Amino acid sequence: MKTVLVTGGLGYIGSHTAVDLIARGHRVVLADNLNNTRAEVLDGIEAISGVRPEWVQVDLADRSATEAFLAGRTFDGIIHFAAHKAVGESVAEPIAYYRNNFDSLLNLLDYQRAHPQCGLIFSSSCTVYGQADELPIPESAPIKPAESPYGNTKQVGEEILRDAVRAFGLKVIALRYFNPIGAHSSARIGELPLGVPQNLVPFITQSAAGLRGPLQVYGNDYPTRDGTAIRDYIHVVDLAAAHVVALERIFNASMAEPFEVFNLGTGEGSTVLEVIQSFERATGSSLQWSFAPRRAGDVIAAYADTHRATEVLGWTAQKSLDEAMADAWRWQLSLQGI
Ligand SMILES: NC(=O)c1ccc[n+]([C@@H]2O[C@H](COP(=O)([O-])OP(=O)(O)OC[C@H]3O[C@@H](n4cnc5c(N)ncnc54)[C@H](O)[C@@H]3O)[C@@H](O)[C@H]2O)c1
């Protein structure tokens, strides 16, 4: 049994990862300041796993608060999810994004430097590839200039980690997520979108539930099989499992390099219209939608080359798009008390 700090542990991906860590026999401590979630998520984690992990409400971007929290604690690993993540908001509030995402990372690196046996997993993103020149996108694809301050925090975050690993002899794995969707099949934890969802699947479920108007499909003239944009949608439960596998790679001293990067996706691209069809097929609900002009900054197509994760990590996504849509819908209904 290892002791693992999950930052942002009451958030969407962090809560699913906490459940998987507990199922694999690890002791989990969650750090989350409730910036983008609710304390009740802890009840959901407990209901699924039978364990109520320790949760500390701390702002990890606050240096003295983070030092006070970490003082005297020994972690075998840290999975660092805590960050602001809304692309549009980051354009409007770049300083707040840089401050939160960099300061929290730097404060954790101070801890890791003092405890170099503690491994770290970093939440990165496929946004680092921009519109990639090759599809599927391998980890070796060039990093494109970031489209937003949020994307920049992931790119520069990886660079900071690379430098710290080199200077201090640390062990770090950066995971580049494609598009996480779905929820735990129990419908006890899932995504809590605040305000109008910027992502496709939460908008679909809220629209189908009557909480939003018809879905607007941005762009029908992309050079794709049906004219709509292509993304790689990965079930959050599969994504969570990859974090545990990656952390155990550090625990088992199996890393080939002290800083490693893996794509996390399914390897399959789906168009927006295919996602709508999947939702209707999986849930029996019908969705109202119409085409709208392309949205600035959206890439045409992005899906992962997953060979490295399969061959090196020994991890492959298991769940289908239909399963993710059914789980997302069940979660939406449970949010409304249905
Ligand atoms: N969801 C996605 O589509 C996606 C895609 C690529 C990468 N990521 C990255 O994965 C990570 C997790 O994303 P998520 O979807 O679970 O987001 P989320 O907002 O649901 O979870 C992040 C959690 O971190 C907490 N938090 C934020 N700043 C904090 C701080 N300073 N101190 C303590 N807690 C803080 C929030 O309250 C929230 O619970 C983020 O780093 C995000 O950038 C997400």
The ligand as an SDF file (V2000), in Angstrom:
LIG
                    3D

 44 48  0  0  0  0  0  0  0  0999 V2000
  -11.4550   17.7080  -18.3400 N   0  0  0  0  0  0  0  0  0  0  0  0
  -10.7380   17.9030  -19.4290 C   0  0  0  0  0  0  0  0  0  0  0  0
  -11.2860   17.9830  -20.5450 O   0  0  0  0  0  0  0  0  0  0  0  0
   -9.2250   17.9760  -19.3680 C   0  0  0  0  0  0  0  0  0  0  0  0
   -8.4730   17.7730  -20.5390 C   0  0  0  0  0  0  0  0  0  0  0  0
   -7.0820   17.8770  -20.4620 C   0  0  0  0  0  0  0  0  0  0  0  0
   -6.4670   18.1670  -19.2470 C   0  0  0  0  0  0  0  0  0  0  0  0
   -7.2310   18.3650  -18.1350 N   0  0  0  0  0  0  0  0  0  0  0  0
   -6.5580   18.6860  -16.8710 C   0  0  0  0  0  0  0  0  0  0  0  0
   -6.8670   17.6880  -15.9180 O   0  0  0  0  0  0  0  0  0  0  0  0
   -6.9030   18.2540  -14.6130 C   0  0  0  0  0  0  0  0  0  0  0  0
   -8.2060   17.8900  -13.9510 C   0  0  0  0  0  0  0  0  0  0  0  0
   -9.2730   18.3470  -14.7600 O   0  0  0  0  0  0  0  0  0  0  0  0
  -10.7960   18.1410  -14.3350 P   0  0  0  0  0  0  0  0  0  0  0  0
  -11.5830   18.0510  -15.5910 O   0  0  0  0  0  0  0  0  0  0  0  0
  -10.8970   17.0660  -13.3210 O   0  0  0  0  0  0  0  0  0  0  0  0
  -11.0700   19.5650  -13.6850 O   0  0  0  0  0  0  0  0  0  0  0  0
  -11.9110   19.9580  -12.3670 P   0  0  0  0  0  0  0  0  0  0  0  0
  -12.0620   21.4350  -12.3790 O   0  0  0  0  0  0  0  0  0  0  0  0
  -13.1320   19.1190  -12.2560 O   0  0  0  0  0  0  0  0  0  0  0  0
  -10.8960   19.4980  -11.2130 O   0  0  0  0  0  0  0  0  0  0  0  0
   -9.8480   20.3170  -10.7690 C   0  0  0  0  0  0  0  0  0  0  0  0
   -9.9880   20.4290   -9.2720 C   0  0  0  0  0  0  0  0  0  0  0  0
   -8.8910   21.1910   -8.7750 O   0  0  0  0  0  0  0  0  0  0  0  0
   -9.3770   22.0720   -7.7730 C   0  0  0  0  0  0  0  0  0  0  0  0
   -8.4450   23.2040   -7.7310 N   0  0  0  0  0  0  0  0  0  0  0  0
   -8.1900   24.1240   -8.6980 C   0  0  0  0  0  0  0  0  0  0  0  0
   -7.2390   24.9810   -8.2810 N   0  0  0  0  0  0  0  0  0  0  0  0
   -6.8790   24.5950   -7.0320 C   0  0  0  0  0  0  0  0  0  0  0  0
   -5.9400   25.0840   -6.0810 C   0  0  0  0  0  0  0  0  0  0  0  0
   -5.1890   26.1620   -6.3140 N   0  0  0  0  0  0  0  0  0  0  0  0
   -5.8200   24.4290   -4.8920 N   0  0  0  0  0  0  0  0  0  0  0  0
   -6.5680   23.3370   -4.6210 C   0  0  0  0  0  0  0  0  0  0  0  0
   -7.4800   22.8380   -5.4860 N   0  0  0  0  0  0  0  0  0  0  0  0
   -7.6260   23.4620   -6.6720 C   0  0  0  0  0  0  0  0  0  0  0  0
  -10.7800   22.4450   -8.2000 C   0  0  0  0  0  0  0  0  0  0  0  0
  -11.6140   22.8290   -7.1140 O   0  0  0  0  0  0  0  0  0  0  0  0
  -11.2730   21.1460   -8.8400 C   0  0  0  0  0  0  0  0  0  0  0  0
  -11.9660   20.3270   -7.9200 O   0  0  0  0  0  0  0  0  0  0  0  0
   -6.6790   19.7510  -14.7910 C   0  0  0  0  0  0  0  0  0  0  0  0
   -5.2940   20.0150  -14.5880 O   0  0  0  0  0  0  0  0  0  0  0  0
   -7.0360   19.9830  -16.2350 C   0  0  0  0  0  0  0  0  0  0  0  0
   -6.3660   21.0930  -16.7740 O   0  0  0  0  0  0  0  0  0  0  0  0
   -8.5930   18.2660  -18.1660 C   0  0  0  0  0  0  0  0  0  0  0  0
  1  2  1  0
  2  3  2  0
  2  4  1  0
  4  5  1  0
  4 44  2  0
  5  6  2  0
  6  7  1  0
  7  8  2  0
  8  9  1  0
  8 44  1  0
  9 10  1  0
  9 42  1  0
 10 11  1  0
 11 12  1  0
 11 40  1  0
 12 13  1  0
 13 14  1  0
 14 15  2  0
 14 16  1  0
 14 17  1  0
 17 18  1  0
 18 19  2  0
 18 20  1  0
 18 21  1  0
 21 22  1  0
 22 23  1  0
 23 24  1  0
 23 38  1  0
 24 25  1  0
 25 26  1  0
 25 36  1  0
 26 27  1  0
 26 35  1  0
 27 28  2  0
 28 29  1  0
 29 30  1  0
 29 35  2  0
 30 31  1  0
 30 32  2  0
 32 33  1  0
 33 34  2  0
 34 35  1  0
 36 37  1  0
 36 38  1  0
 38 39  1  0
 40 41  1  0
 40 42  1  0
 42 43  1  0
M  CHG  2   8   1  16  -1
M  END
$$$$
